[in-house]
Amino acid sequence: MRHAAGRWRAALVVAGAWLAHAAAWAWGNHALLSYRALEGWPTVAQAPAVKAETLDDFLRAQSGAVAALTDAQEAWARENIRSYTPRPERLTWVPQPQDTDAERRLAFFRALRLSPKAPLALFVQVDPRHPEATAHSQPLEPEAVFNIPPSKGATQRFVALQPGQPVTPLAVLASASDEPDYGYDIDLFDDNPGSADYGLGPQPFGNPAIRISSQAPFHMGFFHQGAVFNALAPAFARSYAQLRVHQYTTLAALAFRSGHDYWGWRFTGLALHYVQDLTQPYHASAAPGERLPGMVWANLLDKLGFPGRKAGLIVLQSNRHFVMENYQTRRLLASAQAGQDTVLEQALRDTQHDASYPAWHPQYLRDVVAAQAHAAGPATDAAIVVGAPARFVLDPAFDFGAQEDAIDLDADMRRQLQAQRDAMVAAIATLLRHLGAHTRNTVRGVQAQVGLTP
């Protein structure tokens, strides 16, 4: 029986292959989502401007408190995150009076197990709906913000902030919510090329040789696959999304309590990224459109010398993910530039269901956000299959990700039947309604930690 279990466990690596291919980004440009989800909510929209502050200035002022907090975060993770790989003692931050800014920053990154190359520059992302708000600011090249080359067709535009410059919490939150995709969680596992040597062990899923794939275990969480899946593929339980949310929300609370409101909002925005990622069914399920026996069977066929089914499953899951991401990002961008609303913007702003969820708690990401996204997976996948052109979502010979820049998805979608398009748009709107509510509830959770009532 033990040998049989091992064969079944090995068979399930089929899921890891498509995760390596499709897990780079969940929602495209998160700032587009956050601007719309928060712009009409008084807690953020009417919050007073804050003064931009460099990370070095914040750490210089709060090094002792932040170092102690990183130790408390580590203790929490060991107690509360399943299959967590403990942080080696050598990464503990012990502040010294003679530390330079560079030494302090590196110690902070090491204590969090964050990429030591993360810029955390002072910037905001331009809201394409209100570009006049940043029209007089200095444009900033992506290289000043990204730790990795931006994706082809990237929609972000950045402007620089100066220390002490007033900036709205909305701009800080929205900009930071996109930031973790800029390479902050890249090359952190022991088998990644250029590993940061953080003692995280081998990358649990995805291809460790593909740089963007190395962030997948931080941006995905398969918490609700079931006992059989977990027994066959225990490595898939190693998600670090909860770690990042806990780290950033508790850092935000510390920053607010100590009078560093800019970093209170910015750390909150960083936490939002992972919450928003886990509202995406393709990040909360190993394969929303495929049942476990199908995944196992595909991989067994591959091992027997018949790779076609496995390769087809990988491409189809990837294509459906990319189609949804491409479509919603382009529609939100076009609507923002035109100053118009669609059902997607309306869904993001809809606050009617915020109170239907439990109050924020340390397991909210796992028990509420990811559970809801996992449950929505089959219906979402089916709606994309119905609503998108067949060659994108049903033809395993067509690789959408490889040809995305040459595809005019809107034009292809217009040739679909109205009812088919509406089914796909309605499914995306449902997910964005969830995303908007969980975004606001995360802000509520941070503010509750500092005694504020949004």
N, C-alpha and C positions, 0 to 999 in steps of 0.2 A: 504493500500500500504506500509505503514511504516513497518508493521509486516512481510509482504512478503519480503521486501528488507532485513530485518534482517535474515530471514530464508535462503535466497540466499547467504547472506554474510557469515553466519556460514557454509554454505555448501562448501565454497571455501577453508576451512582449509585443504582440502585434499592435496593441494600443499605444505602446511607447513610440512606435515609429510614426504614427500620424500626429502624435503630440509634438514630436520634434519638428514636424513640418508646419503645423497649423497654429502653434501656441504663442506666436510672437506677440500679437496684440489682440485684446479682446474686443475693444470698441473703437478702434481707430484713434481718433483724437478725443481724449477724455475732456479736454477743456470745453469743447463745443457742448458736451452733455452737461457739464457742471454750470456753465454760464446760464443755460436755460433752466436747469433744475433749481437754481438758487436766486436768480435775478428778481423774482417776484415775492420772495419769502422775506418778510421784514427783519427777521433775526440776522440775516446777512445783508440784505439790500440796504437796510437803514443803519447798519453798524458804522460807527465813525471810522474815518481813515486812520491808518496806523503808519508809523515811520519805518521805512525799510532799514534792515539791520543785517550786517554780514554775519555769516555763521561763525567766523572767528571772534567777532565781538560778543556774540551770545555765549560761546563756549568759554571765552576768557572771563566773563562775568559770572558764569554759573558752572564752572568746571567741577567743583566738588559735588554739587547737587546732581548734576547730570551723570557723573561717574557712579554715584550711589544708586541712581535710578536704573542705570544699565545693569547693575548687579541684581536689583529687585526684579527687573524684567526677565533676566535669565532664570531666577528662581521660579518666577511665575510660569515660564515656558516649560521648565522641567516638570512642573506639577500638572500643567493643564493641556499640553499639546501632545497628542498621541504620536508615538514613534519619533519623538524629538531627539536630535543629536546634540548633546550638551556642548556648550561652548568650552573650549580648553582654557585652563586657568591662565595660560600665557597671554590670552587676549583680554584679561581683566584690565580695566583702566585704573591706574593709580596716579592721580594728578601730582605733579611736582611744581614747586614755585618757579623753577627755572625753565619750564617748558616753553618752547616757541609756539607760535600760532600753528605752524606746520606740524609740529609734534603733537599738539593738542588735537588737531583735526584728525590726524591719522589714528590716534588712540581712540577717538570717538568712533570712527568708522570701524575699527577693529572690534571694539566692544559690541557694536551692533551687527557685526559681520555684514557690512555694506561695502560695495566696491570702493577701494581706496582712491579710485580715479573719478568718483562722482563729483562733478563741479559744484553743485549747489550754488550756482551764481545768483546774483541779484537780477531778476528779470520778471516780466510778465508776458503772457501770450496775448496777442491782440485778439479781441473779440470781433469777428468779422461783421457782427450785427451793429457794433458801435465802435468802428475804427477811430472815430473822432476823439474818443476818450484817451487814446495814446498817440494821437497824431503828432504831438510836439516832442515825443521821446525819441531817443537815438535807437535806430534799428540795431539788432544784435544778430550776428551770424549764428547758425545752428551749432557750429563747432564750439562756441562758448558755453553752450548749454548741454550738449550731448556728450556722452562718454563713448558712443558708438556712432557710426555713420547713420544719419536719418534714413528712413525707408524711402524707396522710390515713390514719388507722388505725395510726399508728406505735405500736410495742409497747415502746419504750424508756422506762424510768424511771430517773432520775438522782438521786444524792445527792452533796453537796459533800464535798470533802476540805479539810483545813486544812494549811498547811505544817508539816511535821514529824510529821504524823499517821501512825501505822503502818497499812500496807495490804498485803494479800497480793499476791504476784506474779500469782496466778491472776486476781484482780479487775482488776489493772492491765492484764494482757495481753488479757483478754476485752473489757474496756471499750474499750481502744484499737483493737482489731481492727474495731470498728464505726465508728470515728471519721472516717476519710476520706470517708464518705458524708455528712458534715455540712457539706459545701460547701468542703472544703479544696482541691479541684481545679476550682473553678468560675471561669469568666470569665478564663481564662489565655491564650486565643488572641487574636490581633490583631483578629479580626473579631467577637469577642464584645462585646455591649453592656457598657460598664463594664470594658473590658479592663484587665488589670493592666500591660500594655505590657512584656511579658517577652521579646519578640522570638521568639515561637514560630511566627509566621506564621499563615496562615489555619487554621481548624479542619479537620483532614484528613477527618473523616467525622462524620455527625450534622448536626443543624441548629444553626448557631451562634447563632440568635436565641432558642433555647430554653435557658434557663439550665442545667437539669439535664443536658441533652444535652452541654454543654460539658465535662463530666467524663469522657465516654465514652472518649476516646483515652488517658486515664490508667488506666482500669479495664477495658479490653479489649485483646486482642492477637491479631491474625489472622496468626499466624506460620507456619501450616501449610496455607494455602489452595492452594498449588501455583504453579508458574511461570506458567501461563496467567493465572490470577487476578491475580497480582502484576504481570504485564505490562499487563493491562487496567486495573487500579486501583492504581497505585503509591502513592497517598495512604493506602491502607489499611495500608500497612506502617509508617506513622508511629504507633507505640504508645509511650507513656511509662510503661507499667506496670513495665518493667524498671528504668527510672530510679528510680522511687519505691522499689522493693524494695532496690536498691543503696544509695540514700541513707539509708534508715531502718535497714537492717541494719548499715551501717558506722557510723552515728551511735550505734546501740545498743552496738556493740563499744567505741567511744570512751568512752561513758558508763560502761560496766562497768569498763574499765581505769582510769578516773580516779576511781572510787569513788562515782559518781552512779548507784547501782543502780536507783533509781526510774525514771530516764530510760532506763537500759538496758532495763528491761522494757517501758517505754511505747513507745520507738522500735521495739522488736521487735514489739509489738502492732500498731503502725501498718503495719509491713511485712506482717504476716499478712493484712491486709485485701486487698491486691493479689494475694497468693498464692491466697487463698480465692476471689477473684473469677475467677481464671483456671482454677479447677477446674470452673467452670460452662460447659457447652458453648455456651450462648448468648452467652458473653463470649469464647470462644476460636474461634468460627466466625462467618463473616458471616451464615450462615443454615443451621443444622444440618439443617433439613428440606427444603432446596431445593438442587438441583444448579445449577452455574454456567450451563448453557444456559438453564435455566428463568428465572433472574434476568435474564439478558440479553434474552431474548425478551419478558418482561413489560415491561421498560423500553422496548424498541423499539415494542411495541404502544401504550404510553402516548404516545410521541412521534408516533405515527401517528394519534392521536386516540381510542384505545381504552384508557382508563385503568383499566378494571375489574380486570384481572388483577394489575396492579402494586399497586393499592390493596388487593386481597384478600390478596396475599402479605404485605404490610406488617402488616396486622391479624392474620393467622393466626400469623406468627412472634412478634409481640408478645404475643398471647393465650397462646400455649403457654409462653412465658417467664414471664408473670405468673401463670399457673395453677400452675406448679411452685413459684415463689417463695412465693406465697400459701399453698399447701397445706403445704409443709414448715415455713414459719415458724409458722403457726397450730398445727400438730401439735406442734412442739417446745415452743411456749409452753404449750399445754394440758397436755402431759405433765409439764412442769416444775412447773406450778402444782399438779398432782395428785400430784406426787412419784412418778410412774410412768415406766417405760421401755418403749419400743417398739423396733422394728428400727432406727429412725433413730438413737436414742441409742446403741444397741449398735454400730452402724456407726461412729459418730463416735469412740467409745472404743477401737475395735479396733486394737491395736498390732501384730498379727501380721504385717502386711505392710510395716511401716515400713522394715525393713532390706532389702526387696526392691528399693528404689529406689537409685539412685546417691547417694553422699554429696553433701551440699549443695555447690554450686559456683556461680560467678557467673552461669552460664547455666541454672541449674536451673529457673527460672520458664519460660523459653522451651522448653528441650529436653525437660523432663520433665513439668511441670505442664500447660502449654498443649498439648503434643503429645497427652497422654493425654485431655484434655478434648475436643480436636478429634476424635480418633478415636471418642470415645463419643457424638458429636453425633447421628448418624443413628438409632442405637438408642434414645437418650434421647427424641428427638423422636417416634419411632414409639410408644414406650411411653406418652407423654403423650396422643397421639392415641387410643390404644386405651383408656387408663385414665380419662381425664377425660370429662365429659359432652360430647356432640358439639357442642352449640351454642357451647361455649367455645372449642373447638379446631379446628372444621371449618367454622364459619359465618363468612365474612368480613364479614357485616353486623353481627356482634356484637363490640363493642369492650370487652373484659374490663377493661382498665385504666381506662376512663372510668366503669365501673359497679362497680368492685371493692368499694366500701364498702357497696353494697346487696346483695352476693352472699354467701350462706351456702354456701361451697364444700363444707364438710364434709357438709352435708345433701344437696347434690346428689351428692356422691361416694358417699354411703351407698345411693343408688338405683341405682348402677352394679352390674353383676355382680361378685361377689367376685373372680373370676379377673382381670377387667379392672383392678380396683383394685389387686390384688396386683402386677400387672405394672408399674404406675406407681410404686408404693411401692418395689418392688425396684430399679427404675432409680434412684430418688432415693437409696436406701440405698447403692447402689454408688458414686454420686458423693460422698456424705458420707463413705464409708470412705476414698476418695481424699483428700478434704479434711482429714480428721483426720490421716492420715499425713503429708501435706505441711505441715500446721500444726506438728506436732511436729518434722519434719525441718528446718523453718525455724528453730525455736528451737535445735535442735542445731547448725545452721550458724552462728548468731550466737555460741553458746557456744564453738564450736571456734575462732572468731577470737580469743577472749580466753584460749585455752589451757585451757578447761574441757572435761570429758568427761561429757556428760549420761548 
